[in-house]
């Protein structure tokens, strides 16, 4: 854990939520992607927390946050972010979202336009119909719940053994209860369900769109189209980079964001 970043907990509605907080300066909320939680952002925090007070929550059902009883939907996750911001005492902030988090951030900005100072989207969902076939397959309710539950159980067993063999096992699980749940509600067997292309011209926050040219999950053409539709938008596409630009190009990405947030 980074020296100036603390692991904290709060109640958002009925859910017990884990989040990380650190740094000083204007508030910045980061919404992670649809894998296992906020862990992939930890290496970015050493730079971002020098100039901003960063809040990095585990979404419900992800990381160390409580698993909700019902399936997850975008409107509920948008409300979650707003309720989370209220709980930590901030009303206006910068917002970063990656993949699933990018889709949530876009929907949030459209719903609460005056709460978002500047917006950063990395390989975001909701910008086009296309998404990798294997994501669509794993998101089918019968398939994802069966295979996902089995895989989670197996992974827990492997991690239990590894914990006893090694002092600090570095095992990261590619999906979790939350990703299984949200995948079922955001995609069909053919495409993404929620597409915001027709509303992007409504975004009033200065926006930075970041993508990997070789993103195997959501095609980079979504980035180019988006940059043409958001009124105040900057675009950066990283060559030889995939879906997780923030963790594949840690220094370059973090510096780009700091310069944009300014």
ROROVO-484398 format. One record per residue (C-alpha): residue number from 1; residue in three letters; x, y, z. Coordinates in steps of 0.2 Angstrom, whole numbers. Layout:
@num = NUM	residuo = ala	c1 = X	c2 = Y	c3 = Z
...
//
This chain:
@num = 1	residuo = unk	c1 = 0	c2 = 0	c3 = 0
@num = 2	residuo = unk	c1 = 6	c2 = 18	c3 = -4
@num = 3	residuo = unk	c1 = 11	c2 = 28	c3 = 11
@num = 4	residuo = unk	c1 = -2	c2 = 41	c3 = 10
@num = 5	residuo = unk	c1 = -16	c2 = 30	c3 = 4
@num = 6	residuo = unk	c1 = -28	c2 = 23	c3 = 17
@num = 7	residuo = unk	c1 = -40	c2 = 8	c3 = 16
@num = 8	residuo = unk	c1 = -57	c2 = 14	c3 = 23
@num = 9	residuo = unk	c1 = -75	c2 = 8	c3 = 24
@num = 10	residuo = unk	c1 = -92	c2 = 17	c3 = 24
@num = 11	residuo = unk	c1 = -110	c2 = 13	c3 = 22
@num = 12	residuo = unk	c1 = -118	c2 = 17	c3 = 6
@num = 13	residuo = unk	c1 = -137	c2 = 13	c3 = 8
@num = 14	residuo = unk	c1 = -137	c2 = -4	c3 = 15
@num = 15	residuo = unk	c1 = -120	c2 = -10	c3 = 8
@num = 16	residuo = unk	c1 = -104	c2 = -10	c3 = 17
@num = 17	residuo = unk	c1 = -91	c2 = -2	c3 = 5
@num = 18	residuo = unk	c1 = -72	c2 = -3	c3 = 4
@num = 19	residuo = unk	c1 = -63	c2 = 12	c3 = -3
@num = 20	residuo = unk	c1 = -46	c2 = 19	c3 = -4
@num = 21	residuo = unk	c1 = -42	c2 = 38	c3 = 0
@num = 22	residuo = unk	c1 = -26	c2 = 48	c3 = -1
@num = 23	residuo = unk	c1 = -18	c2 = 64	c3 = -6
@num = 24	residuo = unk	c1 = -22	c2 = 82	c3 = -5
@num = 25	residuo = unk	c1 = -30	c2 = 94	c3 = -17
@num = 26	residuo = unk	c1 = -46	c2 = 94	c3 = -27
@num = 27	residuo = unk	c1 = -57	c2 = 78	c3 = -26
@num = 28	residuo = unk	c1 = -55	c2 = 65	c3 = -39
@num = 29	residuo = unk	c1 = -66	c2 = 49	c3 = -39
@num = 30	residuo = unk	c1 = -60	c2 = 34	c3 = -49
@num = 31	residuo = unk	c1 = -72	c2 = 20	c3 = -55
@num = 32	residuo = unk	c1 = -63	c2 = 4	c3 = -59
@num = 33	residuo = unk	c1 = -67	c2 = -8	c3 = -73
@num = 34	residuo = unk	c1 = -77	c2 = -24	c3 = -73
@num = 35	residuo = unk	c1 = -64	c2 = -36	c3 = -66
@num = 36	residuo = unk	c1 = -60	c2 = -39	c3 = -48
@num = 37	residuo = unk	c1 = -60	c2 = -21	c3 = -41
@num = 38	residuo = unk	c1 = -49	c2 = -6	c3 = -38
@num = 39	residuo = unk	c1 = -32	c2 = -16	c3 = -36
@num = 40	residuo = unk	c1 = -27	c2 = -12	c3 = -54
@num = 41	residuo = unk	c1 = -26	c2 = 7	c3 = -50
@num = 42	residuo = unk	c1 = -14	c2 = 6	c3 = -35
@num = 43	residuo = unk	c1 = 1	c2 = 9	c3 = -45
@num = 44	residuo = unk	c1 = -6	c2 = 25	c3 = -52
@num = 45	residuo = unk	c1 = -10	c2 = 33	c3 = -35
@num = 46	residuo = unk	c1 = 8	c2 = 38	c3 = -31
@num = 47	residuo = unk	c1 = 7	c2 = 51	c3 = -45
@num = 48	residuo = unk	c1 = -11	c2 = 56	c3 = -44
@num = 49	residuo = unk	c1 = -12	c2 = 59	c3 = -25
@num = 50	residuo = unk	c1 = 2	c2 = 72	c3 = -26
@num = 51	residuo = unk	c1 = -10	c2 = 84	c3 = -33
@num = 52	residuo = unk	c1 = -27	c2 = 77	c3 = -29
@num = 53	residuo = unk	c1 = -37	c2 = 69	c3 = -15
@num = 54	residuo = unk	c1 = -41	c2 = 53	c3 = -23
@num = 55	residuo = unk	c1 = -56	c2 = 42	c3 = -19
@num = 56	residuo = unk	c1 = -56	c2 = 24	c3 = -26
@num = 57	residuo = unk	c1 = -71	c2 = 14	c3 = -21
@num = 58	residuo = unk	c1 = -74	c2 = -5	c3 = -24
@num = 59	residuo = unk	c1 = -91	c2 = -5	c3 = -33
@num = 60	residuo = unk	c1 = -104	c2 = -16	c3 = -24
@num = 61	residuo = unk	c1 = -99	c2 = -34	c3 = -27
@num = 62	residuo = unk	c1 = -81	c2 = -30	c3 = -32
@num = 63	residuo = unk	c1 = -65	c2 = -31	c3 = -22
@num = 64	residuo = unk	c1 = -69	c2 = -30	c3 = -3
@num = 65	residuo = unk	c1 = -86	c2 = -22	c3 = -5
@num = 66	residuo = unk	c1 = -102	c2 = -31	c3 = 1
@num = 67	residuo = unk	c1 = -111	c2 = -41	c3 = -13
@num = 68	residuo = unk	c1 = -128	c2 = -34	c3 = -16
@num = 69	residuo = unk	c1 = -143	c2 = -46	c3 = -16
@num = 70	residuo = unk	c1 = -150	c2 = -41	c3 = -33
@num = 71	residuo = unk	c1 = -142	c2 = -39	c3 = -50
@num = 72	residuo = unk	c1 = -132	c2 = -24	c3 = -54
@num = 73	residuo = unk	c1 = -138	c2 = -11	c3 = -67
@num = 74	residuo = unk	c1 = -131	c2 = 5	c3 = -73
@num = 75	residuo = unk	c1 = -144	c2 = 17	c3 = -65
@num = 76	residuo = unk	c1 = -141	c2 = 9	c3 = -48
@num = 77	residuo = unk	c1 = -122	c2 = 11	c3 = -50
@num = 78	residuo = unk	c1 = -124	c2 = 29	c3 = -55
@num = 79	residuo = unk	c1 = -134	c2 = 32	c3 = -39
@num = 80	residuo = unk	c1 = -121	c2 = 22	c3 = -30
@num = 81	residuo = unk	c1 = -107	c2 = 34	c3 = -35
@num = 82	residuo = unk	c1 = -118	c2 = 49	c3 = -31
@num = 83	residuo = unk	c1 = -122	c2 = 42	c3 = -14
@num = 84	residuo = unk	c1 = -104	c2 = 37	c3 = -11
@num = 85	residuo = unk	c1 = -99	c2 = 55	c3 = -15
@num = 86	residuo = unk	c1 = -112	c2 = 62	c3 = -2
@num = 87	residuo = unk	c1 = -106	c2 = 50	c3 = 11
@num = 88	residuo = unk	c1 = -88	c2 = 56	c3 = 10
@num = 89	residuo = unk	c1 = -94	c2 = 74	c3 = 9
@num = 90	residuo = unk	c1 = -90	c2 = 80	c3 = -8
@num = 91	residuo = unk	c1 = -102	c2 = 88	c3 = -20
@num = 92	residuo = unk	c1 = -91	c2 = 92	c3 = -36
@num = 93	residuo = unk	c1 = -76	c2 = 83	c3 = -42
@num = 94	residuo = unk	c1 = -66	c2 = 76	c3 = -56
@num = 95	residuo = unk	c1 = -71	c2 = 59	c3 = -62
@num = 96	residuo = unk	c1 = -61	c2 = 45	c3 = -70
@num = 97	residuo = unk	c1 = -69	c2 = 29	c3 = -77
@num = 98	residuo = unk	c1 = -61	c2 = 13	c3 = -85
@num = 99	residuo = unk	c1 = -71	c2 = 1	c3 = -95
@num = 100	residuo = unk	c1 = -87	c2 = -3	c3 = -85
@num = 101	residuo = unk	c1 = -82	c2 = 12	c3 = -74
@num = 102	residuo = unk	c1 = -81	c2 = 22	c3 = -90
@num = 103	residuo = unk	c1 = -99	c2 = 18	c3 = -94
@num = 104	residuo = unk	c1 = -104	c2 = 22	c3 = -77
@num = 105	residuo = unk	c1 = -94	c2 = 39	c3 = -77
@num = 106	residuo = unk	c1 = -103	c2 = 44	c3 = -94
@num = 107	residuo = unk	c1 = -120	c2 = 40	c3 = -87
@num = 108	residuo = unk	c1 = -116	c2 = 49	c3 = -71
@num = 109	residuo = unk	c1 = -110	c2 = 65	c3 = -80
@num = 110	residuo = unk	c1 = -126	c2 = 65	c3 = -91
@num = 111	residuo = unk	c1 = -137	c2 = 64	c3 = -76
@num = 112	residuo = unk	c1 = -127	c2 = 76	c3 = -64
@num = 113	residuo = unk	c1 = -118	c2 = 87	c3 = -77
@num = 114	residuo = unk	c1 = -114	c2 = 101	c3 = -64
@num = 115	residuo = unk	c1 = -106	c2 = 89	c3 = -52
@num = 116	residuo = unk	c1 = -92	c2 = 83	c3 = -64
@num = 117	residuo = unk	c1 = -77	c2 = 96	c3 = -66
@num = 118	residuo = unk	c1 = -67	c2 = 86	c3 = -78
@num = 119	residuo = unk	c1 = -70	c2 = 68	c3 = -85
@num = 120	residuo = unk	c1 = -58	c2 = 55	c3 = -91
@num = 121	residuo = unk	c1 = -64	c2 = 39	c3 = -100
@num = 122	residuo = unk	c1 = -53	c2 = 25	c3 = -103
@num = 123	residuo = unk	c1 = -59	c2 = 11	c3 = -115
@num = 124	residuo = unk	c1 = -76	c2 = 15	c3 = -109
@num = 125	residuo = unk	c1 = -92	c2 = 5	c3 = -111
@num = 126	residuo = unk	c1 = -108	c2 = 13	c3 = -118
@num = 127	residuo = unk	c1 = -100	c2 = 21	c3 = -133
@num = 128	residuo = unk	c1 = -105	c2 = 8	c3 = -146
@num = 129	residuo = unk	c1 = -113	c2 = -9	c3 = -149
@num = 130	residuo = unk	c1 = -97	c2 = -19	c3 = -151
@num = 131	residuo = unk	c1 = -89	c2 = -29	c3 = -137
@num = 132	residuo = unk	c1 = -78	c2 = -44	c3 = -137
@num = 133	residuo = unk	c1 = -88	c2 = -60	c3 = -141
@num = 134	residuo = unk	c1 = -81	c2 = -69	c3 = -125
@num = 135	residuo = unk	c1 = -87	c2 = -55	c3 = -114
@num = 136	residuo = unk	c1 = -104	c2 = -57	c3 = -122
@num = 137	residuo = unk	c1 = -103	c2 = -76	c3 = -120
@num = 138	residuo = unk	c1 = -98	c2 = -75	c3 = -101
@num = 139	residuo = unk	c1 = -112	c2 = -63	c3 = -98
@num = 140	residuo = unk	c1 = -126	c2 = -74	c3 = -103
@num = 141	residuo = unk	c1 = -135	c2 = -77	c3 = -86
@num = 142	residuo = unk	c1 = -136	c2 = -96	c3 = -87
@num = 143	residuo = unk	c1 = -117	c2 = -98	c3 = -92
@num = 144	residuo = unk	c1 = -110	c2 = -84	c3 = -81
@num = 145	residuo = unk	c1 = -118	c2 = -89	c3 = -65
@num = 146	residuo = unk	c1 = -114	c2 = -107	c3 = -67
@num = 147	residuo = unk	c1 = -96	c2 = -105	c3 = -73
@num = 148	residuo = unk	c1 = -93	c2 = -90	c3 = -63
@num = 149	residuo = unk	c1 = -98	c2 = -98	c3 = -47
@num = 150	residuo = unk	c1 = -88	c2 = -113	c3 = -50
@num = 151	residuo = unk	c1 = -73	c2 = -103	c3 = -55
@num = 152	residuo = unk	c1 = -74	c2 = -92	c3 = -40
@num = 153	residuo = unk	c1 = -75	c2 = -107	c3 = -29
@num = 154	residuo = unk	c1 = -59	c2 = -115	c3 = -37
@num = 155	residuo = unk	c1 = -50	c2 = -98	c3 = -36
@num = 156	residuo = unk	c1 = -53	c2 = -96	c3 = -17
@num = 157	residuo = unk	c1 = -47	c2 = -114	c3 = -15
@num = 158	residuo = unk	c1 = -31	c2 = -110	c3 = -24
@num = 159	residuo = unk	c1 = -28	c2 = -94	c3 = -15
@num = 160	residuo = unk	c1 = -31	c2 = -102	c3 = 2
@num = 161	residuo = unk	c1 = -17	c2 = -114	c3 = -3
@num = 162	residuo = unk	c1 = -5	c2 = -101	c3 = -10
@num = 163	residuo = unk	c1 = -8	c2 = -90	c3 = 6
@num = 164	residuo = unk	c1 = 0	c2 = -104	c3 = 16
@num = 165	residuo = unk	c1 = 14	c2 = -108	c3 = 4
@num = 166	residuo = unk	c1 = 19	c2 = -90	c3 = 1
@num = 167	residuo = unk	c1 = 20	c2 = -75	c3 = 12
@num = 168	residuo = unk	c1 = 12	c2 = -63	c3 = 0
@num = 169	residuo = unk	c1 = 4	c2 = -72	c3 = -15
@num = 170	residuo = unk	c1 = 0	c2 = -61	c3 = -29
@num = 171	residuo = unk	c1 = -16	c2 = -68	c3 = -36
@num = 172	residuo = unk	c1 = -28	c2 = -58	c3 = -46
@num = 173	residuo = unk	c1 = -45	c2 = -65	c3 = -51
@num = 174	residuo = unk	c1 = -51	c2 = -59	c3 = -69
@num = 175	residuo = unk	c1 = -69	c2 = -58	c3 = -63
@num = 176	residuo = unk	c1 = -80	c2 = -58	c3 = -48
@num = 177	residuo = unk	c1 = -98	c2 = -58	c3 = -42
@num = 178	residuo = unk	c1 = -100	c2 = -40	c3 = -47
@num = 179	residuo = unk	c1 = -93	c2 = -43	c3 = -64
@num = 180	residuo = unk	c1 = -104	c2 = -58	c3 = -67
@num = 181	residuo = unk	c1 = -120	c2 = -48	c3 = -61
@num = 182	residuo = unk	c1 = -117	c2 = -32	c3 = -71
@num = 183	residuo = unk	c1 = -112	c2 = -42	c3 = -87
@num = 184	residuo = unk	c1 = -129	c2 = -50	c3 = -87
@num = 185	residuo = unk	c1 = -138	c2 = -33	c3 = -87
@num = 186	residuo = unk	c1 = -126	c2 = -23	c3 = -99
@num = 187	residuo = unk	c1 = -124	c2 = -35	c3 = -114
@num = 188	residuo = unk	c1 = -134	c2 = -47	c3 = -125
@num = 189	residuo = unk	c1 = -127	c2 = -61	c3 = -135
@num = 190	residuo = unk	c1 = -125	c2 = -49	c3 = -149
@num = 191	residuo = unk	c1 = -120	c2 = -32	c3 = -142
@num = 192	residuo = unk	c1 = -119	c2 = -19	c3 = -128
@num = 193	residuo = unk	c1 = -137	c2 = -14	c3 = -122
@num = 194	residuo = unk	c1 = -133	c2 = 4	c3 = -117
@num = 195	residuo = unk	c1 = -126	c2 = 15	c3 = -130
@num = 196	residuo = unk	c1 = -125	c2 = 34	c3 = -127
@num = 197	residuo = unk	c1 = -119	c2 = 40	c3 = -144
@num = 198	residuo = unk	c1 = -134	c2 = 51	c3 = -147
@num = 199	residuo = unk	c1 = -132	c2 = 60	c3 = -130
@num = 200	residuo = unk	c1 = -113	c2 = 64	c3 = -130
@num = 201	residuo = unk	c1 = -116	c2 = 81	c3 = -137
@num = 202	residuo = unk	c1 = -125	c2 = 85	c3 = -120
@num = 203	residuo = unk	c1 = -108	c2 = 83	c3 = -110
@num = 204	residuo = unk	c1 = -103	c2 = 100	c3 = -104
@num = 205	residuo = unk	c1 = -88	c2 = 94	c3 = -94
@num = 206	residuo = unk	c1 = -70	c2 = 95	c3 = -102
@num = 207	residuo = unk	c1 = -67	c2 = 77	c3 = -107
@num = 208	residuo = unk	c1 = -51	c2 = 66	c3 = -110
@num = 209	residuo = unk	c1 = -54	c2 = 50	c3 = -120
@num = 210	residuo = unk	c1 = -40	c2 = 37	c3 = -118
@num = 211	residuo = unk	c1 = -39	c2 = 21	c3 = -127
@num = 212	residuo = unk	c1 = -27	c2 = 7	c3 = -133
@num = 213	residuo = unk	c1 = -25	c2 = 5	c3 = -151
@num = 214	residuo = unk	c1 = -25	c2 = -14	c3 = -149
@num = 215	residuo = unk	c1 = -39	c2 = -15	c3 = -137
@num = 216	residuo = unk	c1 = -46	c2 = -33	c3 = -139
@num = 217	residuo = unk	c1 = -62	c2 = -30	c3 = -129
@num = 218	residuo = unk	c1 = -69	c2 = -13	c3 = -135
@num = 219	residuo = unk	c1 = -63	c2 = -7	c3 = -152
@num = 220	residuo = unk	c1 = -53	c2 = 9	c3 = -153
@num = 221	residuo = unk	c1 = -64	c2 = 16	c3 = -166
@num = 222	residuo = unk	c1 = -76	c2 = 20	c3 = -152
@num = 223	residuo = unk	c1 = -63	c2 = 32	c3 = -146
@num = 224	residuo = unk	c1 = -62	c2 = 42	c3 = -162
@num = 225	residuo = unk	c1 = -81	c2 = 43	c3 = -164
@num = 226	residuo = unk	c1 = -83	c2 = 49	c3 = -146
@num = 227	residuo = unk	c1 = -70	c2 = 63	c3 = -148
@num = 228	residuo = unk	c1 = -80	c2 = 70	c3 = -163
@num = 229	residuo = unk	c1 = -96	c2 = 70	c3 = -153
@num = 230	residuo = unk	c1 = -91	c2 = 77	c3 = -136
@num = 231	residuo = unk	c1 = -90	c2 = 97	c3 = -137
@num = 232	residuo = unk	c1 = -74	c2 = 99	c3 = -127
@num = 233	residuo = unk	c1 = -64	c2 = 83	c3 = -129
@num = 234	residuo = unk	c1 = -46	c2 = 78	c3 = -130
@num = 235	residuo = unk	c1 = -41	c2 = 61	c3 = -137
@num = 236	residuo = unk	c1 = -26	c2 = 50	c3 = -134
@num = 237	residuo = unk	c1 = -24	c2 = 33	c3 = -142
@num = 238	residuo = unk	c1 = -9	c2 = 23	c3 = -136
@num = 239	residuo = unk	c1 = -1	c2 = 12	c3 = -149
@num = 240	residuo = unk	c1 = 4	c2 = -6	c3 = -144
@num = 241	residuo = unk	c1 = -8	c2 = -5	c3 = -130
@num = 242	residuo = unk	c1 = -23	c2 = -15	c3 = -125
@num = 243	residuo = unk	c1 = -38	c2 = -12	c3 = -114
@num = 244	residuo = unk	c1 = -30	c2 = -7	c3 = -98
@num = 245	residuo = unk	c1 = -20	c2 = 8	c3 = -103
@num = 246	residuo = unk	c1 = -19	c2 = 15	c3 = -85
@num = 247	residuo = unk	c1 = -9	c2 = -1	c3 = -79
@num = 248	residuo = unk	c1 = 0	c2 = -5	c3 = -95
@num = 249	residuo = unk	c1 = 7	c2 = 13	c3 = -97
@num = 250	residuo = unk	c1 = 7	c2 = 19	c3 = -79
@num = 251	residuo = unk	c1 = 19	c2 = 34	c3 = -80
@num = 252	residuo = unk	c1 = 13	c2 = 40	c3 = -97
@num = 253	residuo = unk	c1 = -5	c2 = 38	c3 = -93
@num = 254	residuo = unk	c1 = -4	c2 = 46	c3 = -75
@num = 255	residuo = unk	c1 = 6	c2 = 61	c3 = -82
@num = 256	residuo = unk	c1 = -7	c2 = 63	c3 = -96
@num = 257	residuo = unk	c1 = -21	c2 = 64	c3 = -83
@num = 258	residuo = unk	c1 = -12	c2 = 76	c3 = -72
@num = 259	residuo = unk	c1 = -9	c2 = 88	c3 = -87
@num = 260	residuo = unk	c1 = -27	c2 = 87	c3 = -92
@num = 261	residuo = unk	c1 = -34	c2 = 90	c3 = -75
@num = 262	residuo = unk	c1 = -22	c2 = 104	c3 = -73
//
